């Protein structure tokens, strides 16, 4: 979960002020509450982004301008908590225009941009807040989340450590640091961090879930299962734990239980794009392509730049012989992930089957420019040159394939 500031005692006051503003146009003394909730994990290996609730300074009596700001920021948090991020952004930007020095709003802006997958803006807003308050631990934690999502795990670890140095009891930063260490294969440190988080807050479901992910990564399936169940016992509506549990059953081949638990995850969190992606994968494995298509489309509704969802959608269209739709969606996948090797290779297959062989060759070669020993792209090029009766060229690609593939006895297409 992302870190946001909060004073939970003030929630009812905030709601009352909103109601009075809407009904009576009167402003009362206001203190701000910021909501927090779980963020999206990675497909099948969810990597929970944890949340922290920190004490907010007690506000002084507010003038009209400040009251308007707090009404706007309260609305922004209301929309954020509901998952309506674009409307949350509108309200938060309105606050920013009035008071760009307000660090709690900068923290919120960063969190909203994270949810909208604009990671650079997330980082920028947290950096902006840190220039005003260099000791703002939550900003370092959220900035670390963004760097982790961008794939820069070393930077994420560095910022989590700073957050913990500023706030040694920052349980969520300990949990997230554990997940970052796990991404680096540093399992001992990951376990220590997750357990430290749980020592600080035994009911921190993100830490419990991250510990389950760590157990799973080490092949300790029963221990992972127990961790996910404990997270669900503590918080039955914790969608990430349901999704993680589903992933265990999916990998074990129990598709019916995986289906049941992924459905529970998306019921609890309708914008859970990764759970929809994996639910689609289960439907596809069960031979239910239309249901899979609906799930991939739902994933894209909440995350329009989700390259994997476009790729999986394209694969179903390809298998159904709808080559035009397959080509369109493979191209979209590549647009949002220029390093998506399988999308380049599969786009080549769809283009070749459509008679657009030169374009197919270009796709296979681009795939090889990213990974020179990609066996499917090598073989697919060999197949094209074999069909053109260019035997020597075909043989060179098949030989290259054999150097990276054990047990290949004949040309194949993939």
N, C-alpha and C positions, 0 to 999 in steps of 0.2 A: 504494500500500500504506500501511497505517497504521503509525505508529512505535511500537515496543515496545522496552523495554530488554533487553539480552542480554549474556551472556558465553559465547560459543560453546564455550569450552573445557570448560564445566561440564555439558554435556548428558548425558554418560555418567554422571557422578556423580549427577545428578538421577534418572536412570532407576534406578540402583542403589539409591538411597535409597527410591524408591517401592516397589521390589521387596522390600527389606528390611522396610519398614514393613508391607507386606501379609503377608509370610511370617513374619517374626521379631518384629514389633512393636518394633524397635529403631530409634533415631534417630541419624543421623550428621551431621557438619558438612555443610551444604548451601549452595550458591550457586545463584541463580535464573537460569534461562534463559527468555526470552520469545520465542516464535516470531513470524514475520511473513510475510505473504503478500499477494498482490494483492487489491484490492477491486474491487467491481463498477463497470463503466463505464456510460455512458449508451447507450441503444439506438442502434446504427449509428455513433455517434461516441463510442466509449468514452473515458472521461476517467480514466485510471488514478490511483488514490490510492496514493501511493508509500510505501515503507517505509524505516525506518532502523534499523540495529543500532548501539546505542551501548554504550560500556563501562559495566559495572555495578561499583559499589564491591565490593571483596573483603569478604565477610562475616566477622564475628568469630564465634568459637565460639558455637553456638546453645544456648539452654536448651530445655526440652521445649516450652514454648509457641511459641517461635519456630520450632522444627522442625515443629510441627504446622501453623503458618502456611505454611511453605515447601512442605510436602507438599500442602496445599490449593491453593496458587497454582500449583504444578507441574501438578496435575490440571487446574486451570482452563486453563492454557496448552495442555495436551494436548488438551482438548476444543475449545479455540479453533482450534488448528491443524487439527483434524479437521472443523471447520465445525459442531460441535455446540454452538451458541452458548448455548442455554438452560441446558444443563448447566454450561458454562463460567461462566455468570452465577451459578449456585447456589454453586459453589466460591469464586468471587471475592467474592461477598457474605458468605460465611462468614468469609473473611479480613478483610473490612471490619468486620464486627461485632467481631472480636477486636482489630483494630488499624486504626482509621480514619485514622491518620496515615501509613500506609505508601504512599508516593507511587508506587512501581512498581505496586502493586495498583490505585491510582486511575487510573493510565494504562491499565492493562488493562481496568478497568471501563468507561472511556470508549470503548475500542476495541470491546468487546463490545456496548455499547449502540449504537454506530455500525452494527455488523453487523446488529443487530436493528431498525435504522431508527428508533431512538429518539434522534433527533439532539439534542433538548434535554437529555436525560440525559447524552449524550456530552459536550456542552459543559459541563454542570454539574460532572461529575467531573473534567474537566481543569482547570476553574477552581478546584475544591477543592484539587487537587494544587498549583496555582500559588500558592495562598495559603500553602502550607507551604514550597514551593521556587519562588520567583519567577523563577529562572533555568533552569527545566526546559524546554529547547528543544522536546523531543518533544511536550510538552503543547500548546505553541503551534501546532506543525505539525498535530496531530490536531484541535485546535479549529478550525483553518483549514479542514481537510477537511470538517468538519461544516457550517460556515457556507457553504462552496461548494456542498455538497449541498442546503442550504436555499435556495440561490439568491442569497445575499448575497455576491457576488463581491468587493465592496470590502472587506468585513470579512475575508474569506479572505485577500486580498492583504496586508492590514495585519498579520495574524497570521503569515503566512509570512515577511514581512520581519523581524518580531521574532525568529522562530526562527532566521533566517539571521544576524541581528545577534549573537545569543547563540552560534551555532555556524556560523561562516563556511564550514566544510567540510561542511555538512549537505546532502549531495547530493540526498536525496529532497525536502527542502524546496525546493531550486532547481527540481527537476523539476515539483513540484506548483505552484509559483509560475508556471512557464511555462504550465501548463495553465489556470491562472486568468487569466493575461494573454490567452491565446487566447480564452477565453470573453468577454473584453471587446473583442475585435477588435484587440488591441495585439500584432500579429504579430511585429514586430521585437524587442520585449522578450521575447516568448514564446520566440523562437528563441535569444536570448542565454541565457536561463535554462536551457533544455534542454541547450544545448551546454556551459554551465558545469557542469551536473550530470554530463554525460558526461566532462568533463575531470577531475572529481573521482573518478568511478567509471565507467570505460569499459564495464563489464559491467552497468550499471544498466538493466535491460530496460524499466522503467517510463518512464525518460527517453527511451529509444530509441522506445518506442511513442508517447509524447506528441509527440516530434518528428515521427513519422509522421502523427499527427493534425493537426499544424500544417501539414505539407506538403499533406495532403488538403484542409484548409480553404482553402488558397491555390490549389487546382486543380492541384497538382503531383502527379498520381496516381502516376507512375513512382517519384518520390522517396519518396512515402508507402509504396509497395509495398516498396521497398528497405529502408526503416526497419523495417517489420514483419518482413521476412525476417531482418534482422540480429538483431532481438530473439529470434526463434525459433531462429536459429543458436546464440545465446548460451545460451538456456534453452528447449529444445524443448517443455517442458511448460507454457509460459507461455500460459495460456488466453486472456488479453486480446488478445495479438497475433494468435492464430488468429481470434478474433472480429472484430478490426479488419480483418484480411485478407479475411475473408468479407464484411464490409461493403463493401469496395472492389468485389468481384465482384458483389455484389447490386446496387449502384448502377450498375454497368456492364451489367447485364442478364444476366450469366452466372450463372443461378440454380443450375445443377448444381454449379459450383465453390463458390458461396456455401453451398449445402447441405452439401457435403463439409467445409468448414472450420468451419461452425457446429457440425456434429456432433463434430468434433475438439475444439472448445472445451468443449462440455458433457461430453464424455467425460473430459476432463482436470479439469473442475471441475463436478461434478454439481449444485451449488447456484447455478450462474451464471444468474441469472434473466433478465438482459438478452439473453444468447445464446439462451436458450430462447424468449424473445419473438420475436427476429429469425428463429430457425429456424422458428417457427410462421408468420411472415410469408412466408418462402420457400415453405413447404408450401402456404400459401394461394394464392400466386401461381402455383404449379405445378398448381393445381386439386385439391389433396389436403386437403380440409377436416377430415377426421377426424384426420389426423396433426397438422394445425395446432392443433386443439382440445387434443390430448394435450400439445403443447408449451406452450400457454398455461396449461394446468392445472399442468404441472411448474414453470413460472415462478412461479405463485401458491403452490405448496407451499413454496418457499424464501422467497417474499416475499408474504405474505398481503395486504399493503396496496398492491399494484402496480396502480394505476388503469389504466395503459395495457393491461395484460394482460386486465383485466376488459372494457375497451372493445373490444379486438380479439376476445375470445371472444364478446361480445355481437353483434358485427357478423356473425360466422359464423352464429350462431343466427338472426339476422334474415334473412340471405340464404337460409337453409334453411326459412324460414317458421315457425320455432319462436319465436313472438313472446313468449310468457310467459318463456322462458329469456333472450331478448334483453333484455326489460324488467328482469328481476332483475339481470342483469349490468351493464347501463348504470347502474342505480341504485347498484350497488356501486362502479362507477368514480367516480361523482360523490361518493359518501361519502368516498372517499379522496383526491379531488382536486376541490374545490369550484369550481375555475376551469376545468374540463375542458369547453371549449366544444363540441367535436364530440360528446361524450357527451350533453350536453343536447339538441343538435339531433337526434341519432340516436334518443335516447329519445323525443323528440317524434314522430318518424316511426313508431316501433314502437307507441306509444300510439294514434296516429291510425289506423294499420292495424288496431288491435284495437278500433276504434270508440270509444275514449276521447278524444274530440276536445277537450273542455275541458282535460283534463290535458295534451294535446299542445300546446295554445295556451300554457298556463302554462310549459311547457318552452322553447318558442320565445322567449317573452317574457323568460324568465330568461337565455337565451343572449344576447339583445339588450341586457339590462341590463349584461352583462359586456363585450359588444362591439357597440355600436349599429349598426355597418355590416356585420354578419355577413350575407353575401349569401344563404346557404342558409336561415337562419332567416327572413329577410325574405321570400324567395320562398315558403317553406312556409306562412307566415301568409297571404300573398296567395292561395295555392292554396285554403286552407280557406275564406277569405271569398268567393272565386270560386265554390266549390261551394255556398256558402250564398246565392249570388246577390246578395251585397253588393258590387256592382261598384265603387262609388266607394272603399270601404275597400280592396278588393283592388288597385285601380289605384294607390292611394297606396303600398302595399308594393312593387308591381312597379316603380314609379318610383324608390323609394328603392334598390331593387336595382340599377337601371340606373345610378345615380350612382356605384356602387362596382364594377360589373362591366362590362367592355368586351366587346362582341360578343354580348350576350345578346339573342336574337331572339324568344324565346318563354318563357312560364313553365316552370319545371322544378322537379323535386323532388329534394332531396339530403339 
